Amino acid sequence: MTLRFQQILADGVAECSYLLGDDDAHVCAVVDPRPDVDIYLECARRFGLAITHVFETHIHADFMSGARELVARLGGQAKLCVSAEGGAEYGFDHKPVRDGDEFTFGGMRMQARFTPGHTPEHLSYMLYDGDKKTPWGVLSGDAFFVDSVGRPDLLGDDQTEELTEKLFHTVRDVFMALPDDVIIYPCHGAGSACGPDIGDRMSSTIGYERRFNDYARIESLDAFKQAMQDDAPPVPTHYPRLKKVNAEGPKVLHNLPRVPPQSVDAFSAAAESGAQVLDVRDMMAFGAGHVKGAINIGAQPELSVWAGWLLDPDRPIWLVLGEDGDLPEVLKLLWRTGFADFGGYLAGGMSAWREAGRPFAQIPQMSVHELNQTTDVTPLDVRKTDEWDGGHVPGARHAFLGELRERMEHLDRSAPYATYCASGFRASIAASLLAANGFQNIRNVPGSWKAWTSAGYPEETPKNS
């Protein structure tokens, strides 16, 4: 037997799914798939494997589950296996899995372990060679991460205390009870908000985490509760929505979402009537000219998360692309956080728009050198609080991008602002959002904080401000 084990990262949402099986038996399983499932079909085909089971470790909140999509693409023959623990309920056909259930794929064995805390129903999967008694690895889902643990506060204040206690015992009684050489394969890497300060490495060992994971080293429940409360990152707005969607069962599309090309006339009519326009071009191109009212989220992996934070899932999206050929990759990124309803894309992009003589809006780009030399513009820092606390432009105001819609009422719509973040990506989103909501004097700072510090300009922190 050759064990086939593939960790598959969905950038942006920082989600890790897994394909694992035995190439002698020619069977495998997929765990926690994302909705753009071609990657699993291609991987199984390359290894000569049949996908017979699709597992979910828990009801996900941060990305749209691809379990039903994958089973449908397999002709409905694979078993969809989900937790029956913790009172979980689902709106789709499934095979219930309970603590201790085992599944064999040739010479590889998986055993479910009930690991509640991040969610009430959470399961992890211990990985064994044949009938050996000690696991060599564990698919830890969102219960345990590199340098971190899953957050227990996503189901609301009324369940947080109970889930925190369960998570504490999951960490102490399950994960820290494993041998040091067991390899941990989590469902998320750095950049996910499913746990505080998740580490950069894609896997770890129990021994390493026993020594260096601050949360795993806490031995007091009260201290653990305090750490979870103090360190929890902001909850993205799409998490509660996707939690419900994934429990009910996402709609099966059998392919990428359908997006028709639209003429300039049709696209213009939609924009003028208040359509939700998303421009995924680079910040410099967007600043030079865009459809008035468009939101700019560049076609980078982070598009998934920021679309989830800021776009309305109940309204169709009208897309402006850099190139028409970019459409499939953009759709994958948007689908991962639940967006499958599109009004269309602007055929020919902004070139067609300009050539048709349509008006376009602009957002000036301000260099850090210009920002440093003026006092006529207020820098607006849209980074997270811990980034702000680590240092910011002197005299800046702070409004985290994910909460900017709510913070707008505290900003002067007639005042000049220059938005900045770490690199300019989030800053351009913020600038476009402000401009779309009536702010008249907005600039974006490309390079942002990285450029500011590289230029050697002064920094301010809460201690010296």
N, C-alpha and C positions, 0 to 999 in steps of 0.2 A: 504493500500500500504506500502511496504517496499522499500525505495530507495536503490538500489544497486549501490555503487560508489566505484570503484577500481582504485587507482593510481598505475601504473606499471612502475617501473624504469628499464631502460636499462643501466646497469653499463658501465663504459668506456666512452660512448658518453654522459652520464649523461642526458639521455632523458626520459621525463615523458609522458606516454600516459595514456589514461583514458577509462574505460568501465563504463557506467552509464545507469541505466534504472529502470524499475518498475517491481517487481516480481509478482504483481497481474496481470498486463497486459502481462507479460512474454515477454517483448521487451526491447531492449537496443541499444545504439550506442557506437561506438568506435571512439576516437578522437586521431589523430596523431600516428597511429600504426607504429611500426618498422617492418622490413621485415620477421623476424622469428615469424610468427603469431600464432603458436600453442597455445601460452599463452592466447590469447583472446578467441580462440575456447574452450579451457579447462575451462576458467573462466565463460564464458556464459553457458556452459554445467553444471557446478557446481551450478550455481544459477537458472538454469531452464529458461534461457532467449534465445530469438532469436535475433541475430544481424541484424537489419533492415537497419541501416545507418552507413556509415563510413565517418568521417569528417577529413578534413585537415585545420588547422588554416592558413597555408601559404605554399608556395613552400620552402621546407626545403633545407638547404645547408650543414648541418653538419652530416646528416645520410640519408641512403636510405629509402625512404618512403615505407611502407608496405601496403598502402591503396589498390592498385590494386591486390596485392598478397592475401590480406584478402578477398576482394570481389570475387576473382576467387575461393578461397577455400570454399566460401559460395555458390558456384554454380551460381554466377552472379546475385543473387536475391537481395542482399543489394544495396542500392543506395550509390554511391560514390559522396560525396558533397564537392565541392571546391569553393573558392572565385571567383566571377566574377567581383570584384572591381579592381581598379587600373590598368586596361588594361591587366590583366592576360590572358595568352594563354596557352593551354594545348594540348598535342598530344594524348589524350585518351578520351574515352567517360566519361561523368560526368554530375552531376546535378549542375548547377550554383547556388551559394548562394550570396545574396546581403544583405547589411546593413538592419537590421530590420526583416529579414526572421525568422520565428519561426518554431520549430519542437517539437512535443509532444510525449512523451513516457509514456503512462499511466498518472500518476499524476505528472510527471516531464516535465518541459518545458524549452527549450533552445532557446535563441534569439541571432542572429548574430549581432555583433557590428563591424563596420569598424574601425580598429585601425592601420592605416598605420604608417610607420616609419622604423621599422626593414626591412620590404619589402613594396612595393607599394600596394600589394593586401591583406595585413594581416587582418584577422578577429579574434576577440575574441568571446567567447560564454558565455552570461549571463545565469545563472541557477536559475530557479524559481520553487517554489511549486505551482502547479496548476495555478490559475489565479491571484495569488498575484502580486502586482505591484512592489515590491522591491525584487531584487535578493538576494539569500543567498550565492551565489558563482559566480566566473568567471573563465573560462578556458582562461588564458591570453596568451597562445601560447608563442611566443618569443617577445611580445611587452612589457611585464612587468614581472620582476623576483623578487624573494626574495632578498632584498638589492640592486637591480640593475634594469636595463632596457635593452632592446634589442639594439644591436649595429646597426647603420644605414649605415655602410660603406662597406657592402659586395657586392654591385653591381657596385663598381668602383667610382673613384673620381668625375666623371661627374654627378652622382646622389646623392652623399653623403650629400651635403649641403641641397638639397631639402628634402631628407628623414629625415635628422636631425631635420629640422623645423617641419615636420609632426609628428615625434616621440615626440617632445616637446609638441605639442598640444594634442597628444594622451594621454600622461601622465597627463597633466594638466586638459584637458577638459573631458576626459573619466574616467580614473582610480581615479584621485583625487576628482572627483565629486561624487563618490560612497559613500554610508554610511560606517562608520568605521568598522562595524561588517561583511562586505562582505568578504568571504574567497577567497584568491587568490591561484589558482592552475596553476603553470607555466608549460611550456613544457620542461624546463631544470633546473637542480640543479647545485651545485658547481662542477667545473671541466670542464664545457662547455665553449667554446670560443665564444658563441653567445651573450655574454654580459660581461661587465667588473665586476670582483670580485663578481660573483653570490654567494649568501649566502648558508650556509650548510643546512638550514631547507627546507623541501619538500613542505611547504605551508606557508602562512602568512595571515594577514588581512590588509585591506586597512588602518585601524587605526594605526597599528604598522608601516606600511611602510610610512604613512604620517609623523610619528614622527622620524623614524630612517633611511629611505632610502635616502641617500645623493642626488641621482639624482632626486627623486620625490620632494625633498625640494627646488630645484633650481627654482627660479621664473623669471629669466632673460633668454631669448633665447640665447643671446651672451655667458652667463656663461655656459649654457647647451651645446652649441656647443664646447666650450673650454674643458669642462669635457669629452665629447665624444671623442674628438681628443686626449686628454692627456692620457686617461685611456684605450683606445682600445687595447686588446691583439693582438698578431700576428694572421694573417689570415691563418689558415691551408690550405695546398695546395689542399686538396680534396674538399673544399667548392665550388669553382667555377664549378668544374666538376659535383658534385652532384646536384647543382642547375639546371644545364641543364638536367641531367638525370631525375630528379623528375618532371620537367616541361613537358618533352616529355613523360614520363611514363616508369618506370623501367620494364624490362622484367619479365614476370610472370613465375616462375619456378615450382609452385605447390608443392614444397618441398625444402629441403636444396639443395644447389648446389651439382652437381655430382662430385665426386673425386675418380678416380680409384686407387686401390693399385698398386704400381710399384715394380718390382724386383730390387735388387741391381744393376744388369747390366743395366736395362733401366734407372734407376735413375742416375747412374753414367754417362751414355752417355749424358743425358740431362744436367747434371751439367757441364760436360766438354765442352759442346757446348754453355755455357753461359746462361743457364736457370736461372730464378729468383727463388732462393731457400730461403725459409723462415723456420727457425728453431725456434719452439715455446717452447723449453725446458727452464728450469731454467738456470740462468746465469752461475752457477758453473758447471753444466753438459755441457753446451755449451762450456765454456772455456776449459774444459778438453779434448774435442775432437768433431769436427764438420766437415761437408762437406765444403771443401774450397770454399770461396766466398759466403757462406750463411749469411743471415742477421738474427740476433737473436732478436725477439720480443716475450717475454714470454707469455704463455697462461694465462694471467690475463685480466681483463676487459679493461685495457688500450691498449690492442692489437688493438682494433678497431681504435682508434684515430691515433696511431703511424703507423699503416699500411696505413691509409689514407694519412698521412703526407709524407711517405717515399717510399712506393712501387709504381711500375708502373702499372696503371690499364689496360694498353693495352697489357700487357704480362701475360701469364699464370703463376700461382704460383705453385711451387713444394714444398710440405710440409714435414718437419721432425718433428714428434710428440714425446712427452715423452712416451706415450702409444698409440697404435692404437685406443683404445676405446675413446681417447680424441677428436677424429675427429669431432663429431657433435657439441660440444661446441665451438671448434675453428672455425668451419664454420659459426656459428651464429655470432661470434664476427667480422669476416671478412666481412660477408655479410652486416652487419650494415653500413659499410662505402663503400659499392658498389662492393666488390670483389666476383665475381661468376664464374670466369674462372680459372680452375685449371688443371695443367698437371698431377697431381697425388700425392700420398703420399708414402713415403718410407716404404714399408711393413716390419714390424719387427723393424723399427727404426734404431738407431745407433748400437744396438746390432747386427743386421743382417749385417750392414755395416762393423763393426769390424771383425766379424766372417768370412766375405768374403775376408778379407785381404786387404781392400781398405785403401788408405792413408787418414789421417785426419789432419786437421789443429788445432791449439790450440791458445788460448789467455790467458796468465798468469793472475792470480788474485792477486792483491796486497792489503794487509791490510792497514788500515789507519795508523797503527803503523810503517809499513815499509815506507809508503809515508812520514811520519813525520820525519823519520831518514835519508832520502836521499835528495841530491840536484842534482842527476843525471837524474831525471825524471821530466818533466814539467806536473803539474796537469792541466787537461783540463776540465773545468766546462761546462757542457752542459745543465744547467738549464735555466729557463727563466730569463729575465733581472731583474725583481723585486726580484727573489730569489738570484741572484748574488749580487744585491745591498744590500740585507739584511745581507750579510756576506759570505765570501768564503775563501778557503785555500790560505794562503799567497804565492804569486808568481805564482798563477794560471793564465791561459789564459781562456777567455770566448768565447764559440761558441754555441749558442742555438741549440739544437738538430734538431729542425724543419728546421733550415737554414744551417745545417752542410755541406750538399752537395755543397752549394754555397761558403761556407767559407773554404773548403779544399784547395783551391788554395793559401790561405794565411798561410797555415801551412807547415812546413818542413817535407816532407815525410820520411826523414831519421832520424828525431829527435825522442827521446823516450817520449811518452805521457802516462799518467795515467788518464783515463776518470773517472769522477765522477758526480753524480747528487744528489738527495735527499736520495735515498735508494740503488741505484745500478741498478735499472731496466732500466732507460734511459741510464745510463752509458754503460751498456752492449750492448744496441742497437748501441750507438755511436762507441764503440770499434769494433763491427762487421762491421759496415759501413766503418770505416777507413781501417780495414784490407782487406775488399773486394775491396777497391780502391787503394791498393798498399802500404799502410803504413806498414812498416816492424817491428816497435818496439812499440807495443801497449800493454797496460795493462788495466785491469778493476779493479775498487775499490768497492768490495761488501760492503754494508752498507753505503758507501759514506758519504755525509755530516752529516747524523744522527749519524753515527759511529764516525766521526771526532769530533763533538761537545760533544758526550757522553764521549769520551776519554779525554775531557778537553783541546784539542790542540788549539793553537792560531787562531784567526779569523782576517780577513782583510776585510775592507769595503772601498768603494770609498773615504770616508772621511779621512781614515788613511793610505791609500795605497800610 
